[in-house]
Amino acid sequence: MIKRPAMRQTTVQNEPAWKSVPVQKRIENAARELFRGSGAVVHEGMIAQLAHTNMPTVCKYTNARKLLVEYIEELRRESDDIWADAAKNKPNDALAELRHWLWMASMHAEHWASPDRQLMRLAEQLYTPFAQKAHLMAPLEAWRKADRRKIFELCHRARLRDPEILADKLMMLVDGARSNRRCFNYDGSAVKSATEALLMSHGAKPPPEEDED
């Protein structure tokens, strides 16, 4: 009886999905995911592990600080979209636009992944009186100043009393809601009524019923 050679069995294994993604893209995606979850404490080792690579490869393409600056700019663009939405929904009415943005800000304060809460957390983590983090704080300070300027401009266009003082008060309320929700999980639902009381104390007329949604 002639023995036939046994046929070699081959097992085709599916490769992990990440292997089809270029390493530089994996690094960028991993950094974004880590920044969103942990903020400014992310370092190259964490990025390398999540991106299925090593630290020398991460450092070959980029570094954690550069990726963090890019992430901050991405969040700022998302934050600008909130302002654009307010302008689109309430055109040619500065007070209605301001109320819409404040309503959006109170809603976003409830969500940990919202761009404004993410930016506030990064500012809390990165603030230092020393100069070594100044370049990281610069875009965050620019974001906050831009928000404050837009609020002031809307207060001024709406002919509210003391628009500069009102803008500062509104910013402090919104900032406080973002920080308290993140640090202590406080309910931020009172922000809308508090900001409305401030607006009316500076001369705003009560909102029409359709603006209550």
MARTOR-481343 format. One record per residue (C-alpha): residue in one letter; y, z, x negated. Coordinates in steps of 0.02 Angstrom, whole numbers, plus 50000, padded with zeros to 5 digits. Last residue first. Example, Ala and Ser with C-alpha at 12.3 -4.5 7.8 and 13.67 -1.06 7.14 Angstrom:
<recs>
S499475035749316A497755039049385
</recs>
This chain:
<recs>
D537325123151849E538975132651882D540065117551851E539775110952029E540595126652100P542285123052022P542735133951872P544045147551895K545735142551822A546025146051638G547535156751590H546995166351436S546115180151533M545205166251626L544475159351465L543945176551406A543075180451571E542165163851558T541605167951380A540875184451439S540035176751591K539215163251485V538715175151346A537835187151465S536235176851458G536015180351272D534515191851292Y534305202051134N532895196851017F533535209050885C533875198250732R533845180650806R534575184750976N535865196150898S536395182950771R536605168750894A537475179651024G538655186550892D539115169150834V539505163951014L540595179251046M541465178050878M541815159550904L542555162951076K543705176351007D544285165250863A544655150750982L545615162451097I546715168450955E547095150550904P547365144851085D548655158451124R548775154251309L547725139951376R548525122851391A546845113751410R547335102951261H547625118651157C545985126751207L545095110251171E545915108851000F545495126950960I543665124451005K543585108750897R544385117950750R543165132550768D541685120750769A542335111550615K542645128050526R540855133350562W540105117250496A541225117250341E540685135150302L538875129550314P539215114350204A540025125650071M538725139650076L537465130049971H538775125349839A539375143449835K537645150349798Q537945154249614A539715160149643F539375178149689P540035186249848T538405181349933Y537995172650096L536375162850087Q535275172050210E536625174950343A537235156950324L535445150550339R535205160650499M536815153650573L536295135850533Q534595138250617R535425146050769D536615131250780P535235118350758S534115125550895A532405131150831W532565149350884H533035144851063E534065157251165A535675153851069H535455135651121M535765140251303S537325150251260A537965135951152M537635123351291W538645134051413L540025135651284W539995116651259H540095113651447R541525126051466L542485117451326E542205100351404A542775106951574L544345114151494A544725098151398D544505086451546N544615068051497P542725066251485K541565080451539N539775074251514K540165062951366A541265075751277A539955089351300D538565077951239A539585073251085W539825091751047I537945094551059D537655079150949D538765086950816S537505101250805E536115088650772R537155080850634R537475098250562L535605101850565E535265086150462E536635091150339I535825108250320Y534135100050289E534855088950154V535625104250069L533935112950081L533035098050005K534225098349857R533955117049836A532065115749848N531905102549712T531655083649703Y530455069849653K529705076049490C529975094149542V528785091849689T527505083549575P527655097649447M527435110349589N525785103449654T525195093049801H524505095749975A526245095550057L526025113250124Q525555119849952A526905110249860I528265116149980M527765134349959G527775132549770E529465123849772H530345138149860V530775142950040V531835158650061A533255148450138G532525147450312S530765153050357G530165142450503R531405128050506F531515128250316L529615127250305E529455112550424R530855103050337A530105106450165A528395100450221N529105084350292E530095080650134I528605084350021R527425073950127K528675059550121Q528705060449931V526795060949927P526575045150029V525635048550193S523855041850208K523145057450126W523975068350258A522795061950392P521275069750309E519965056950256N518595052850378Q516905054350298V515725039750289T514005046050247T512935034250149Q511055034250161R510165025850018M508705015750080A507055022150013P506195009649900R504695001649985K503015007949934I501664994649930M500005000050000
</recs>
